[in-house]
Structures are given as C-alpha cells and as structure tokens.
Amino acid sequence: MTIERLGVIGGGAWGTALAQVCASGGRETLLWAREKDVVESVNTTHENKLFLPGIPLSTAIRATGELGELEGCDAWLVVTPAQHMRGVLAGAPQCGRPLILCAKGIEEGSGELLHTVAKKVCPEAGIAVLSGPTFAHEVAAGLPTAVTLACEDEALGAAIRKRISLPAFRTYATDDVAGAEVGGAVKNVLAIACGVVEGRGLGQNARAALIARGFAEMTRFGLAMGARRETLAGLSGFGDLVLTCSSTSSRNYSLGKGLGEGRAAGELMADRHTVAEGAFTAPVLDRLARAKGIDMPIVAAVAALLSGSAGVDDVLEQLLSRPTRPEHH
C-alpha cells in the first residue's frame, strides 16, 4: 500500500502544522479550510495569519475552501474540532479513503469516540488516529516532536508512518485506537483542572498531585473503554497530559487558568478563535463515567465548573475533603 498525496481537513493551527509536516520535501499537500481568509492567506503569503501567525509555510501547501477538491488525495488527515467531525465528513464526497483522525475529544451527543463516529459516517474508510504531545506552533516550526499513530490495519499504519514521519516528527505505532483516543480526550479536561490550580495560585505541589491523580482517572476510564494500560502510559496519554497541563500554550490550560482567576466560562470561551476541546468533552466524559460507575472526581469538578453549577471554592472543598484511600485504587 502506498500513500502519497495527502489532504488535510481543517485549517486551524493544528491542521496547518500537519500540512507543513505533510509538505516536507516539496510534496504537494491540499489544505481545506472553512475560513476564506485562511485560504487566501495560505495561498498568497504562505502563512496562516489567523491561526498560526509568524510561521512561514511550505509553498507545496495549497489551500481550498472546496471539499470536493480533496477527491484526488490518497488519504485525509481529519483535523476539524471533534464536535464538527461528523458533519464535515458527511458533507465530504467519497470519504471511503483512509482517514487519519487528528482531533481530540468525545462526541457530545452520542458519547462515542471519534473513530466510531468516523466509521459510521464513512464505513468503507480505513481509520487511523494520530495523537500525542503536540503544540502546533512547535510542529510547524520543525521542532522535535513524537506522536502515536494508532491503526488496527498494520499495512495502512505502516503506509501512513512512511509518508508522514520525519527526523523531527517521529511516529510510534500501536493498534490500540481506543487507547490513543481516550488519552487525547481526557487530558484536555485534566488540563482545565491544572489551569484552575494555576489561576488560583495553589502551587506546583498541587498541580503535580492533580496530574498524577488525573492520570489515574484517565487509566480507569481507558481500561473500561477497552484501552491498554501501556498506551495510556505512552505519548498519547501521559505524554500529552504532561504537556497540556504545564503551559499556557494549551488552550485548555488557559481556559482553566481564567476560571481559577474568577472569570466566567462563557466569557472565556466567547473570546477565542480556537476551540478548547476539553470544555465540550468534560460534560460527556462525566456522564459516561457516572453511567459506567467509574470514579472521576476531577472530571466531575471540571464539568461542574463549566456548567456553572459550582464555583471554584466549592469544587476545591469537595476534592480536598474526599476521604483518603490506597493510592492504586
């Protein structure tokens, strides 16, 4: 199996960064963007001034606003926000080609992981998941990055890795698609919680404890969803968690920091060009955890904060007053 010409669906910062990876060595790459300003900017100035300003892009990237133009591509990297993926794929012609899912989240309405959603919309497509600790501006600038490429079809996974791997963009293989997706979805919610710790000035000890206990929640949920423990402990789980919980370059961390400083969730989210996926994942993740009987108190606290049903002081009191118990439980 050979994959050469790639299309990227989604012209935000992450989609543009992945297009930069795909275009390495002058390989033609087609980038679909909904925003006319992005299409014009990429094609005329070779820069995504709206979502990734200051990063010069390869001239091998061509942007388009027409999904139909992606028909000539061998595979698509799907980088639309998780909650819009179903609609975009449903409107794409001939979506039976391989799909590399690059968004991180759980569909709010159905409670399904994204590979399940994609398979229902495009039943003939081979599915892979790309996830890991990746800030878009660093990837686009060619800084060293390592990711997980999850695919149950060994031949397809090998073809994708051969096409997109670079010395500074290392891909590690697994067939644990559910594990790669759970890690990417849950870490966004935990990053909001870590941002709250920062915004409230609770210190580095508290953040480290929250990352560790949050990883325990991620693991419990992942195992219940059929993921493997080693995948959750790898790049797409623990690795992404550490990155996203440690920097204001993370949209989710920044959202949490604002909440910790006392700002309202609606205000913080209305002021964004880009999407903090954790804000949409938190309520559905909390709902799924409760339905499955999985203890996820940090996730529940974030969901309560975002819905406005509890304030920062309320959820902190609830978390700190929980009874102690054996750590590995």
C-alpha positions in Angstrom: 0.0 0.0 0.0 1.3 3.4 -1.0 0.1 6.8 0.2 1.5 9.9 -1.4 -0.9 12.8 -1.9 -2.5 14.0 1.3 -5.4 16.2 2.1 -5.8 18.0 5.4 -9.4 18.8 6.5 -9.2 21.7 8.9 -7.3 25.0 8.5 -6.7 25.8 12.2 -3.3 25.9 13.9 -3.0 22.1 14.2 -4.3 21.4 10.7 -1.9 23.9 9.3 1.0 22.4 11.3 0.2 19.0 10.0 0.0 20.3 6.4 3.5 21.6 7.0 4.7 18.1 8.0 2.9 16.5 5.0 4.5 19.1 2.6 8.1 18.4 3.8 10.4 17.9 0.8 8.1 19.8 -1.5 5.4 17.1 -1.5 2.1 18.6 -2.7 -0.5 18.9 0.1 -4.0 20.2 0.0 -5.4 22.1 3.0 -9.2 22.5 3.3 -10.3 25.5 5.5 -13.7 26.8 6.1 -12.5 30.4 6.5 -11.9 32.3 3.3 -9.3 34.5 5.0 -7.2 31.4 5.8 -7.4 30.1 2.2 -6.3 33.4 0.8 -3.6 33.9 3.3 -2.0 30.5 2.8 -2.1 30.7 -1.0 -0.9 34.3 -1.3 1.5 34.8 1.6 2.3 31.2 2.6 1.2 31.9 6.1 -1.9 31.2 8.2 -2.2 34.7 9.6 -5.4 33.9 11.5 -4.5 30.7 13.4 -0.7 30.3 13.1 0.8 33.8 12.5 4.6 34.2 12.1 5.3 30.7 10.8 6.3 30.6 7.1 4.6 27.7 5.3 5.8 25.4 2.5 4.9 26.6 -0.9 3.8 23.0 -1.6 0.7 23.6 0.6 -2.3 24.8 -1.4 -5.4 25.8 0.5 -9.0 25.4 -0.7 -12.5 26.0 0.5 -14.0 23.2 -1.5 -14.1 19.8 0.0 -14.6 18.3 -3.5 -11.0 19.2 -4.4 -9.8 16.6 -1.9 -11.1 13.7 -4.0 -7.7 13.3 -5.7 -5.9 12.7 -2.4 -4.8 9.2 -1.3 -5.7 9.9 2.4 -7.2 12.6 4.5 -5.9 14.0 7.9 -9.1 15.0 9.6 -8.4 17.9 11.9 -11.8 19.5 12.4 -12.9 20.1 16.0 -14.3 16.9 17.5 -17.9 18.1 17.7 -17.9 19.1 14.0 -16.2 16.0 12.6 -19.4 14.0 11.8 -21.0 16.9 9.9 -17.8 17.7 7.9 -17.3 14.0 6.9 -21.0 13.6 6.0 -20.6 16.5 3.5 -17.3 15.2 2.0 -17.6 13.4 -1.3 -16.2 9.9 -1.5 -15.0 9.6 2.1 -14.1 5.9 1.7 -10.3 6.6 1.5 -8.1 6.2 4.6 -8.9 8.8 7.3 -6.2 9.9 9.9 -8.1 11.3 12.8 -6.2 14.1 14.5 -8.8 15.8 16.7 -9.0 15.0 20.4 -12.4 14.6 22.1 -15.6 12.6 22.5 -18.7 13.4 20.5 -21.0 15.2 22.9 -24.4 13.9 21.5 -23.5 10.3 21.1 -20.8 9.8 23.7 -18.8 7.9 21.1 -15.1 8.0 20.5 -14.2 9.7 17.2 -13.1 6.6 15.3 -16.5 5.1 16.0 -18.2 8.2 14.6 -15.9 8.2 11.5 -16.6 4.5 10.8 -20.4 5.1 10.9 -20.2 8.1 8.5 -17.5 6.5 6.2 -18.0 2.8 6.7 -15.5 1.9 3.8 -12.7 4.0 5.1 -9.6 2.7 6.9 -9.2 4.5 10.2 -6.0 5.7 12.0 -5.6 8.0 14.9 -2.7 10.5 15.3 -2.2 11.8 18.9 0.5 12.9 21.3 2.1 15.9 23.0 2.0 18.4 20.2 1.8 22.2 20.3 1.0 23.3 16.7 3.5 26.2 16.5 6.4 23.9 17.5 5.4 21.2 15.0 5.0 23.8 12.2 8.4 25.3 13.1 10.1 21.9 12.7 10.9 21.4 16.4 11.4 17.8 17.6 8.0 16.0 18.3 7.0 12.4 18.9 3.4 11.1 18.4 1.4 7.9 18.5 -0.1 6.6 15.2 -2.8 4.1 16.1 -4.2 1.8 13.4 -5.7 -1.7 13.6 -4.7 -2.3 9.9 -0.9 -2.9 10.1 -0.3 -2.3 6.4 -2.3 1.0 6.4 -0.5 2.2 9.6 2.9 1.4 8.0 2.0 3.3 4.8 0.9 6.4 6.8 4.0 6.3 9.0 6.2 6.1 6.0 4.5 9.1 4.4 4.5 11.5 7.4 7.4 10.5 9.5 10.3 13.0 9.6 13.5 13.1 11.7 11.8 15.8 13.8 8.3 14.2 13.6 8.7 10.7 15.0 5.7 8.4 14.9 5.4 5.4 17.2 3.0 2.6 16.2 0.2 0.9 18.1 -3.0 -0.9 17.1 -4.7 0.4 20.3 -7.0 3.0 18.6 -9.3 3.4 21.7 -6.3 4.0 23.9 -4.9 6.7 21.7 -8.3 8.5 21.6 -9.1 8.2 25.3 -5.7 9.7 26.3 -6.2 12.7 23.9 -9.8 13.3 25.1 -9.3 13.0 28.8 -6.1 15.0 29.1 -7.9 18.1 27.8 -10.3 18.0 30.7 -7.5 17.5 33.2 -5.6 20.4 31.6 -8.5 22.7 32.5 -8.2 21.5 36.1 -4.5 22.2 36.2 -5.2 25.7 34.8 -7.6 26.3 37.7 -4.8 25.3 40.1 -2.5 27.9 38.4 -5.2 30.6 38.3 -6.0 30.1 42.0 -2.3 30.2 43.0 -2.4 26.8 44.6 1.2 26.0 43.8 3.3 23.4 42.0 2.8 20.6 44.5 -1.0 20.8 43.9 -0.5 20.7 40.1 1.8 17.7 40.3 -0.7 15.9 42.5 -3.5 16.7 40.2 -1.6 15.4 37.1 -0.9 12.1 38.9 -4.4 11.6 40.2 -5.8 12.8 36.9 -3.7 10.1 35.2 -5.3 7.5 37.5 -8.7 8.7 36.3 -7.7 8.5 32.7 -6.4 5.0 33.2 -9.6 3.8 34.9 -11.8 5.3 32.2 -9.5 4.0 29.4 -9.5 0.4 30.7 -13.2 0.5 30.8 -13.3 1.6 27.2 -11.1 -1.2 26.0 -7.8 0.7 26.0 -4.5 -0.8 27.1 -2.6 0.5 30.1 0.7 0.8 28.2 -0.9 3.1 25.6 -2.3 5.3 28.3 1.2 5.5 29.8 2.7 6.5 26.5 2.8 9.6 24.3 -0.9 9.9 23.5 -1.8 9.5 27.2 0.6 10.5 29.9 2.9 12.3 27.5 0.2 14.6 26.2 -1.1 15.1 29.7 2.2 16.4 31.0 2.5 18.9 28.1 -1.1 20.2 28.2 -1.1 20.6 32.0 2.1 22.6 32.0 1.8 25.6 29.7 -0.5 28.4 28.8 0.2 27.5 25.1 -2.5 24.9 25.8 -6.0 26.3 25.1 -7.5 24.1 27.8 -4.9 25.1 30.4 -5.6 28.8 29.6 -9.3 28.3 30.0 -8.8 26.7 33.4 -6.5 29.5 34.4 -9.2 32.0 33.6 -11.7 30.0 35.6 -9.3 29.9 38.6 -8.9 33.7 38.4 -12.7 34.0 38.8 -13.7 34.7 35.2 -16.9 33.0 33.8 -16.6 30.1 31.4 -18.9 31.7 28.8 -16.8 34.9 28.8 -13.6 32.9 28.3 -14.9 30.7 25.5 -16.6 33.5 23.6 -13.3 35.3 23.3 -11.5 32.5 21.4 -10.7 32.0 17.8 -9.8 28.4 18.6 -11.6 25.7 20.4 -10.8 24.4 23.9 -12.0 20.8 23.3 -12.0 19.9 27.0 -14.9 22.3 27.6 -17.1 20.1 25.3 -15.5 16.8 26.5 -16.0 17.4 30.2 -19.8 17.0 30.4 -20.0 13.9 28.2 -17.0 12.3 29.9 -18.6 13.0 33.3 -21.8 11.5 32.0 -20.1 8.4 30.7 -18.1 7.9 33.8 -21.2 8.1 36.0 -23.1 5.7 33.8 -20.2 3.2 33.9 -19.6 3.6 37.7 -16.1 5.0 37.2 -14.8 7.3 39.9 -13.5 10.5 38.2 -13.8 13.3 40.7 -11.5 15.7 38.9 -13.5 15.4 35.7 -16.7 15.9 37.7 -15.3 19.0 39.2 -14.4 20.5 35.8 -17.8 19.7 34.4 -19.5 21.4 37.4 -17.3 24.5 37.0 -18.1 24.8 33.3 -21.8 24.3 33.7 -21.9 27.0 36.5 -23.4 24.5 39.0 -20.4 25.0 41.3 -17.8 27.6 41.9 -14.0 27.1 42.2 -14.1 27.2 46.0 -16.9 24.7 46.1 -15.2 22.1 43.9 -11.9 22.6 45.7 -13.5 21.9 49.1 -15.2 18.8 47.7 -11.9 17.5 46.3 -9.9 18.3 49.4 -12.4 16.8 51.7 -12.5 13.4 50.0 -11.5 10.5 52.3 -8.0 9.2 51.9 -7.6 5.7 50.4 -4.9 3.4 48.9 -3.2 5.1 46.0 -3.6 2.4 43.5 -7.3 2.1 43.6 
